[in-house]
Structure formats: structure tokens, C-alpha cells
Amino acid sequence: MADGKVWIRSQWKPKGETHLHLGSKGFLRVVFTSQDDKDRVFKVGPYFYAPIGLYMWSWMMKYVPEHETFTSVLVWIRLYSPPLDY
């Protein structure tokens, strides 16, 4: 998780502290000590950690990662030299 903390410092540049917690099913929880940092991070996105997209939302009471299912995923596609009619 040290890499995650380095990434957070370099990408988000928080003024306060951030605490990173690994959860089940690959979920990460980031706790901000500064509301301004949290607000800025949620406004700027999307974010990618290496080739992996980070899907972020604010914490909800009684949230259980094991019950989470994804119904859609944002995908970025890069097309190199597509024909002009595309």
C-alpha cells in the first residue's frame, strides 16, 4: 500500500492527511482529514492507477462490499488512425 500512498501524494496533492484501508473484493477506502481535499478529488476525476480505472463514490452507511455488483463500467478506447468516415 506504500505505492498507493505515493500515488495519492503525487496525483491528488492533499493538504491534509489521507489514510488508505484495503477492504474486501479489491475495494480501497481512502479517509481524508480535510474536507477540501475530498471535495477537490471528487470534482477533478476520473483517475487511473497505472492502467486501472478508479471508480469512486462517497461512503454510505451500512455499505457492504460483498453485496456490491457492477452493472456498468466506464471504458476508454484509443483508436489509432481510424478511417475518416468513423
The first five atom37 places (N, CA, C, CB, O) and aatype in JSON, in Angstrom:
{
  "aatype": [12, 0, 3, 7, 11, 19, 17, 9, 1, 15, 5, 17, 11, 14, 11, 7, 6, 16, 8, 10, 8, 10, 7, 15, 11, 7, 13, 10, 1, 19, 19, 13, 16, 15, 5, 3, 3, 11, 3, 1, 19, 13, 11, 19, 7, 14, 18, 13, 18, 0, 14, 9, 7, 10, 18, 12, 17, 15, 17, 12, 12, 11, 18, 19, 14, 6, 8, 6, 16, 13, 16, 15, 19, 10, 19, 17, 9, 1, 10, 18, 15, 14, 14, 10, 3, 18],
  "atom_mask": [
    [1, 1, 1, 1, 1],
    [1, 1, 1, 1, 1],
    [1, 1, 1, 1, 1],
    [1, 1, 1, 0, 1],
    [1, 1, 1, 1, 1],
    [1, 1, 1, 1, 1],
    [1, 1, 1, 1, 1],
    [1, 1, 1, 1, 1],
    [1, 1, 1, 1, 1],
    [1, 1, 1, 1, 1],
    [1, 1, 1, 1, 1],
    [1, 1, 1, 1, 1],
    [1, 1, 1, 1, 1],
    [1, 1, 1, 1, 1],
    [1, 1, 1, 1, 1],
    [1, 1, 1, 0, 1],
    [1, 1, 1, 1, 1],
    [1, 1, 1, 1, 1],
    [1, 1, 1, 1, 1],
    [1, 1, 1, 1, 1],
    [1, 1, 1, 1, 1],
    [1, 1, 1, 1, 1],
    [1, 1, 1, 0, 1],
    [1, 1, 1, 1, 1],
    [1, 1, 1, 1, 1],
    [1, 1, 1, 0, 1],
    [1, 1, 1, 1, 1],
    [1, 1, 1, 1, 1],
    [1, 1, 1, 1, 1],
    [1, 1, 1, 1, 1],
    [1, 1, 1, 1, 1],
    [1, 1, 1, 1, 1],
    [1, 1, 1, 1, 1],
    [1, 1, 1, 1, 1],
    [1, 1, 1, 1, 1],
    [1, 1, 1, 1, 1],
    [1, 1, 1, 1, 1],
    [1, 1, 1, 1, 1],
    [1, 1, 1, 1, 1],
    [1, 1, 1, 1, 1],
    [1, 1, 1, 1, 1],
    [1, 1, 1, 1, 1],
    [1, 1, 1, 1, 1],
    [1, 1, 1, 1, 1],
    [1, 1, 1, 0, 1],
    [1, 1, 1, 1, 1],
    [1, 1, 1, 1, 1],
    [1, 1, 1, 1, 1],
    [1, 1, 1, 1, 1],
    [1, 1, 1, 1, 1],
    [1, 1, 1, 1, 1],
    [1, 1, 1, 1, 1],
    [1, 1, 1, 0, 1],
    [1, 1, 1, 1, 1],
    [1, 1, 1, 1, 1],
    [1, 1, 1, 1, 1],
    [1, 1, 1, 1, 1],
    [1, 1, 1, 1, 1],
    [1, 1, 1, 1, 1],
    [1, 1, 1, 1, 1],
    [1, 1, 1, 1, 1],
    [1, 1, 1, 1, 1],
    [1, 1, 1, 1, 1],
    [1, 1, 1, 1, 1],
    [1, 1, 1, 1, 1],
    [1, 1, 1, 1, 1],
    [1, 1, 1, 1, 1],
    [1, 1, 1, 1, 1],
    [1, 1, 1, 1, 1],
    [1, 1, 1, 1, 1],
    [1, 1, 1, 1, 1],
    [1, 1, 1, 1, 1],
    [1, 1, 1, 1, 1],
    [1, 1, 1, 1, 1],
    [1, 1, 1, 1, 1],
    [1, 1, 1, 1, 1],
    [1, 1, 1, 1, 1],
    [1, 1, 1, 1, 1],
    [1, 1, 1, 1, 1],
    [1, 1, 1, 1, 1],
    [1, 1, 1, 1, 1],
    [1, 1, 1, 1, 1],
    [1, 1, 1, 1, 1],
    [1, 1, 1, 1, 1],
    [1, 1, 1, 1, 1],
    [1, 1, 1, 1, 1]
  ],
  "atom_positions": [
    [[0.81, -1.2, 0.0], [0.0, 0.0, 0.0], [0.85, 1.26, 0.0], [-0.92, 0.0, 1.19], [0.34, 2.36, -0.18]],
    [[2.14, 1.09, 0.2], [3.03, 2.25, 0.15], [2.99, 2.9, -1.22], [4.48, 1.85, 0.5], [3.04, 4.13, -1.32]],
    [[2.88, 2.08, -2.28], [2.77, 2.64, -3.63], [1.51, 3.49, -3.76], [2.76, 1.52, -4.67], [1.53, 4.53, -4.41]],
    [[0.42, 3.04, -3.14], [-0.83, 3.79, -3.18], [-0.7, 5.14, -2.51], [0.0, 0.0, 0.0], [-1.24, 6.14, -2.99]],
    [[0.02, 5.18, -1.4], [0.22, 6.45, -0.7], [1.07, 7.41, -1.53], [0.87, 6.2, 0.66], [0.83, 8.62, -1.55]],
    [[2.07, 6.86, -2.2], [2.92, 7.69, -3.08], [2.08, 8.23, -4.23], [4.13, 6.86, -3.64], [2.19, 9.41, -4.58]],
    [[1.24, 7.37, -4.82], [0.38, 7.79, -5.93], [-0.57, 8.9, -5.47], [-0.42, 6.59, -6.48], [-0.74, 9.9, -6.17]],
    [[-1.17, 8.73, -4.3], [-2.09, 9.75, -3.77], [-1.38, 11.08, -3.6], [-2.69, 9.29, -2.43], [-1.91, 12.12, -3.99]],
    [[-0.19, 11.06, -3.02], [0.56, 12.31, -2.83], [0.91, 12.97, -4.16], [1.86, 12.05, -2.03], [0.83, 14.19, -4.29]],
    [[1.29, 12.17, -5.17], [1.71, 12.75, -6.44], [0.53, 13.19, -7.31], [2.55, 11.75, -7.2], [0.64, 14.18, -8.03]],
    [[-0.59, 12.47, -7.26], [-1.72, 12.79, -8.12], [-2.71, 13.76, -7.48], [-2.44, 11.52, -8.49], [-3.16, 14.7, -8.13]],
    [[-3.05, 13.55, -6.23], [-4.06, 14.36, -5.57], [-3.47, 15.54, -4.82], [-4.86, 13.51, -4.63], [-4.17, 16.53, -4.59]],
    [[-2.21, 15.45, -4.42], [-1.52, 16.51, -3.69], [-2.36, 17.04, -2.52], [-1.17, 17.65, -4.64], [-2.65, 18.24, -2.45]],
    [[-2.75, 16.15, -1.6], [-3.6, 16.59, -0.49], [-2.87, 17.52, 0.46], [-4.12, 15.39, 0.27], [-1.67, 17.38, 0.69]],
    [[-3.61, 18.47, 1.0], [-3.03, 19.38, 2.0], [-3.07, 18.73, 3.38], [-3.79, 20.72, 2.02], [-2.17, 18.95, 4.2]],
    [[-4.11, 17.93, 3.63], [-4.21, 17.2, 4.89], [-3.68, 15.79, 4.72], [0.0, 0.0, 0.0], [-3.0, 15.48, 3.74]],
    [[-3.97, 14.94, 5.68], [-3.53, 13.55, 5.62], [-4.59, 12.69, 4.93], [-3.25, 13.01, 7.05], [-5.77, 13.04, 4.9]],
    [[-4.14, 11.58, 4.37], [-5.04, 10.58, 3.83], [-4.65, 9.23, 4.42], [-5.0, 10.55, 2.26], [-3.47, 8.94, 4.6]],
    [[-5.64, 8.42, 4.72], [-5.4, 7.09, 5.26], [-6.03, 6.09, 4.3], [-5.99, 6.94, 6.71], [-7.19, 6.21, 3.93]],
    [[-5.24, 5.1, 3.9], [-5.66, 4.11, 2.91], [-5.92, 2.79, 3.61], [-4.58, 3.94, 1.81], [-5.08, 2.3, 4.36]],
    [[-7.11, 2.22, 3.37], [-7.52, 0.96, 4.0], [-7.93, -0.03, 2.91], [-8.68, 1.18, 5.02], [-8.77, 0.29, 2.06]],
    [[-7.35, -1.22, 2.93], [-7.71, -2.26, 1.98], [-8.93, -3.01, 2.49], [-6.53, -3.23, 1.74], [-8.95, -3.48, 3.63]],
    [[-9.95, -3.11, 1.64], [-11.17, -3.82, 2.0], [-11.32, -5.1, 1.2], [0.0, 0.0, 0.0], [-10.41, -5.49, 0.48]],
    [[-12.45, -5.74, 1.34], [-12.7, -6.98, 0.62], [-13.06, -6.7, -0.84], [-13.82, -7.77, 1.29], [-13.41, -5.57, -1.19]],
    [[-12.96, -7.71, -1.67], [-13.27, -7.65, -3.1], [-12.46, -6.58, -3.83], [-14.75, -7.39, -3.29], [-12.91, -6.08, -4.86]],
    [[-11.3, -6.22, -3.32], [-10.44, -5.25, -4.0], [-10.82, -3.8, -3.78], [0.0, 0.0, 0.0], [-10.27, -2.92, -4.43]],
    [[-11.75, -3.54, -2.88], [-12.14, -2.17, -2.59], [-11.11, -1.51, -1.68], [-13.54, -2.13, -1.93], [-10.58, -2.13, -0.76]],
    [[-10.84, -0.25, -1.95], [-9.97, 0.56, -1.1], [-10.8, 1.68, -0.5], [-8.75, 1.13, -1.89], [-11.7, 2.22, -1.15]],
    [[-10.49, 2.01, 0.72], [-11.16, 3.14, 1.37], [-10.09, 4.18, 1.66], [-11.91, 2.7, 2.69], [-9.07, 3.88, 2.27]],
    [[-10.33, 5.38, 1.21], [-9.42, 6.5, 1.48], [-10.14, 7.44, 2.42], [-8.96, 7.23, 0.15], [-11.23, 7.92, 2.12]],
    [[-9.52, 7.71, 3.56], [-10.09, 8.63, 4.54], [-9.29, 9.93, 4.47], [-10.06, 8.02, 5.99], [-8.07, 9.93, 4.63]],
    [[-9.99, 11.02, 4.23], [-9.38, 12.33, 4.15], [-9.55, 13.04, 5.48], [-9.99, 13.17, 3.0], [-10.62, 12.97, 6.09]],
    [[-8.5, 13.72, 5.95], [-8.64, 14.54, 7.14], [-9.11, 15.94, 6.78], [-7.32, 14.61, 7.91], [-9.48, 16.73, 7.66]],
    [[-9.1, 16.26, 5.49], [-9.52, 17.58, 5.02], [-10.72, 17.43, 4.08], [-8.36, 18.31, 4.32], [-10.63, 16.74, 3.07]],
    [[-11.81, 18.08, 4.42], [-13.0, 18.07, 3.55], [-12.68, 18.72, 2.21], [-14.18, 18.79, 4.22], [-13.19, 18.28, 1.18]],
    [[-11.83, 19.77, 2.21], [-11.44, 20.43, 0.96], [-10.72, 19.45, 0.03], [-10.54, 21.64, 1.25], [-10.96, 19.46, -1.17]],
    [[-9.82, 18.62, 0.58], [-9.13, 17.62, -0.24], [-10.13, 16.65, -0.86], [-8.09, 16.85, 0.6], [-10.07, 16.37, -2.06]],
    [[-11.05, 16.15, -0.05], [-12.05, 15.2, -0.55], [-12.89, 15.84, -1.66], [-12.96, 14.72, 0.6], [-13.09, 15.23, -2.71]],
    [[-13.38, 17.04, -1.43], [-14.21, 17.72, -2.43], [-13.45, 17.91, -3.74], [-14.69, 19.08, -1.9], [-14.01, 17.69, -4.81]],
    [[-12.19, 18.32, -3.66], [-11.39, 18.55, -4.85], [-11.15, 17.25, -5.62], [-10.04, 19.18, -4.48], [-11.26, 17.23, -6.85]],
    [[-10.84, 16.17, -4.92], [-10.59, 14.88, -5.56], [-11.83, 14.4, -6.31], [-10.15, 13.82, -4.52], [-11.72, 13.9, -7.43]],
    [[-13.0, 14.55, -5.71], [-14.23, 14.1, -6.36], [-14.63, 14.99, -7.53], [-15.35, 14.04, -5.35], [-15.33, 14.53, -8.43]],
    [[-14.23, 16.24, -7.53], [-14.57, 17.14, -8.63], [-13.69, 16.93, -9.86], [-14.46, 18.58, -8.18], [-14.15, 17.09, -10.98]],
    [[-12.42, 16.59, -9.65], [-11.45, 16.58, -10.75], [-11.5, 15.31, -11.59], [-10.06, 16.76, -10.2], [-11.46, 15.43, -12.81]],
    [[-11.58, 14.12, -11.03], [-11.53, 12.8, -11.69], [-11.82, 12.8, -13.18], [0.0, 0.0, 0.0], [-12.1, 13.88, -13.71]],
    [[-11.78, 11.73, -13.89], [-11.51, 10.37, -13.42], [-10.02, 10.15, -13.17], [-12.01, 9.36, -14.44], [-9.18, 10.93, -13.61]],
    [[-9.72, 9.09, -12.45], [-8.35, 8.77, -12.1], [-8.0, 7.35, -12.56], [-8.14, 8.91, -10.58], [-8.84, 6.46, -12.61]],
    [[-6.73, 7.19, -12.88], [-6.22, 5.88, -13.26], [-4.97, 5.59, -12.46], [-5.92, 5.81, -14.78], [-4.07, 6.43, -12.36]],
    [[-4.92, 4.4, -11.89], [-3.73, 3.92, -11.18], [-3.08, 2.9, -12.09], [-4.08, 3.31, -9.75], [-3.54, 1.77, -12.2]],
    [[-1.99, 3.32, -12.76], [-1.39, 2.53, -13.85], [-2.49, 2.37, -14.9], [-0.84, 1.1, -13.33], [-3.11, 3.37, -15.28]],
    [[-2.77, 1.15, -15.39], [-3.83, 1.04, -16.41], [-5.23, 0.84, -15.82], [-3.52, -0.12, -17.35], [-6.19, 0.65, -16.56]],
    [[-5.34, 0.89, -14.51], [-6.6, 0.54, -13.84], [-7.4, 1.81, -13.51], [-6.32, -0.28, -12.57], [-6.88, 2.72, -12.87]],
    [[-8.64, 1.85, -13.93], [-9.51, 2.97, -13.6], [-9.98, 2.88, -12.16], [0.0, 0.0, 0.0], [-10.3, 1.8, -11.67]],
    [[-10.03, 4.02, -11.48], [-10.52, 4.06, -10.11], [-11.96, 4.57, -10.14], [-9.63, 4.97, -9.21], [-12.22, 5.68, -10.61]],
    [[-12.86, 3.78, -9.66], [-14.27, 4.15, -9.59], [-14.55, 4.56, -8.16], [-15.2, 2.98, -10.05], [-14.42, 3.76, -7.24]],
    [[-14.93, 5.81, -7.97], [-15.01, 6.37, -6.63], [-16.41, 6.88, -6.34], [-14.0, 7.49, -6.46], [-17.09, 7.42, -7.21]],
    [[-16.82, 6.7, -5.1], [-18.05, 7.3, -4.6], [-17.9, 7.52, -3.11], [-19.28, 6.42, -4.92], [-17.07, 6.9, -2.45]],
    [[-18.72, 8.43, -2.6], [-18.66, 8.74, -1.17], [-19.19, 7.56, -0.37], [-19.46, 10.03, -0.84], [-20.07, 6.82, -0.82]],
    [[-18.65, 7.41, 0.82], [-19.03, 6.32, 1.72], [-20.5, 6.43, 2.1], [-18.15, 6.33, 2.98], [-21.02, 7.53, 2.32]],
    [[-21.17, 5.27, 2.16], [-22.57, 5.21, 2.58], [-22.67, 4.36, 3.85], [-23.47, 4.62, 1.45], [-21.94, 3.38, 4.0]],
    [[-23.56, 4.72, 4.73], [-23.76, 3.94, 5.95], [-24.2, 2.53, 5.58], [-24.81, 4.62, 6.88], [-24.91, 2.33, 4.6]],
    [[-23.78, 1.56, 6.36], [-24.13, 0.15, 6.19], [-23.69, -0.4, 4.83], [-25.64, -0.03, 6.36], [-24.33, -1.3, 4.29]],
    [[-22.62, 0.14, 4.28], [-22.1, -0.33, 3.0], [-21.39, -1.67, 3.19], [-21.13, 0.72, 2.38], [-20.55, -1.81, 4.08]],
    [[-21.72, -2.65, 2.36], [-21.13, -3.98, 2.45], [-20.54, -4.32, 1.08], [-22.2, -5.06, 2.9], [-21.29, -4.62, 0.15]],
    [[-19.2, -4.28, 0.93], [-18.58, -4.55, -0.38], [-18.96, -5.9, -0.97], [-17.09, -4.47, -0.26], [-19.04, -6.04, -2.19]],
    [[-19.19, -6.91, -0.12], [-19.52, -8.24, -0.62], [-20.85, -8.26, -1.38], [-19.58, -9.23, 0.53], [-21.07, -9.16, -2.2]],
    [[-21.72, -7.29, -1.12], [-23.01, -7.24, -1.8], [-22.98, -6.37, -3.05], [-24.08, -6.73, -0.85], [-23.99, -6.25, -3.74]],
    [[-21.85, -5.76, -3.33], [-21.73, -4.83, -4.46], [-21.66, -5.58, -5.79], [-20.48, -3.95, -4.3], [-20.92, -6.55, -5.92]],
    [[-22.44, -5.13, -6.75], [-22.36, -5.66, -8.12], [-22.25, -4.47, -9.06], [-23.6, -6.55, -8.47], [-22.82, -3.41, -8.82]],
    [[-21.51, -4.66, -10.12], [-21.35, -3.6, -11.11], [-22.27, -3.88, -12.29], [-19.88, -3.5, -11.57], [-22.26, -4.98, -12.85]],
    [[-23.04, -2.89, -12.66], [-23.94, -3.04, -13.81], [-23.41, -2.31, -15.03], [-25.32, -2.52, -13.46], [-23.87, -2.56, -16.15]],
    [[-22.45, -1.43, -14.84], [-21.83, -0.75, -15.97], [-20.42, -0.31, -15.58], [-22.69, 0.48, -16.42], [-20.11, -0.14, -14.4]],
    [[-19.59, -0.13, -16.58], [-18.21, 0.28, -16.36], [-17.83, 1.27, -17.45], [-17.23, -0.95, -16.34], [-18.13, 1.06, -18.62]],
    [[-17.18, 2.36, -17.05], [-16.68, 3.34, -18.0], [-15.44, 2.77, -18.69], [-16.35, 4.68, -17.29], [-14.52, 2.3, -18.03]],
    [[-15.42, 2.82, -20.01], [-14.29, 2.28, -20.77], [-13.78, 3.37, -21.7], [-14.71, 1.01, -21.58], [-14.55, 4.02, -22.41]],
    [[-12.47, 3.56, -21.69], [-11.82, 4.5, -22.6], [-11.17, 3.69, -23.71], [-10.76, 5.39, -21.85], [-10.48, 2.71, -23.46]],
    [[-11.4, 4.12, -24.95], [-10.83, 3.43, -26.1], [-10.03, 4.44, -26.91], [-11.95, 2.76, -26.99], [-10.49, 5.55, -27.18]],
    [[-8.82, 4.04, -27.28], [-7.99, 4.88, -28.13], [-7.9, 4.21, -29.5], [-6.57, 5.1, -27.51], [-7.44, 3.07, -29.62]],
    [[-8.33, 4.93, -30.52], [-8.25, 4.42, -31.88], [-7.13, 5.15, -32.61], [-9.62, 4.59, -32.64], [-7.11, 6.38, -32.67]],
    [[-6.21, 4.4, -33.15], [-5.09, 4.97, -33.88], [-5.42, 5.02, -35.36], [-3.8, 4.17, -33.64], [-5.66, 3.98, -35.98]],
    [[-5.42, 6.19, -35.93], [-5.65, 6.43, -37.37], [-6.92, 5.77, -37.89], [-4.46, 5.92, -38.17], [-6.85, 4.98, -38.84]],
    [[-8.08, 6.07, -37.3], [-9.31, 5.47, -37.83], [-9.65, 6.09, -39.19], [-10.49, 5.66, -36.82], [-9.25, 7.23, -39.46]],
    [[-10.37, 5.38, -40.04], [-10.8, 5.96, -41.31], [-11.64, 7.22, -41.07], [-11.6, 4.93, -42.14], [-12.31, 7.31, -40.04]],
    [[-11.62, 8.17, -41.97], [-12.32, 9.44, -41.79], [-13.82, 9.27, -41.64], [-12.03, 10.35, -42.95], [-14.46, 10.11, -41.0]],
    [[-14.41, 8.22, -42.21], [-15.86, 8.04, -42.1], [-16.29, 7.55, -40.73], [-16.34, 7.08, -43.16], [-17.49, 7.44, -40.46]],
    [[-15.34, 7.24, -39.85], [-15.7, 6.87, -38.47], [-15.79, 8.11, -37.63], [-14.67, 5.89, -37.87], [-16.07, 8.03, -36.44]]
  ]
}
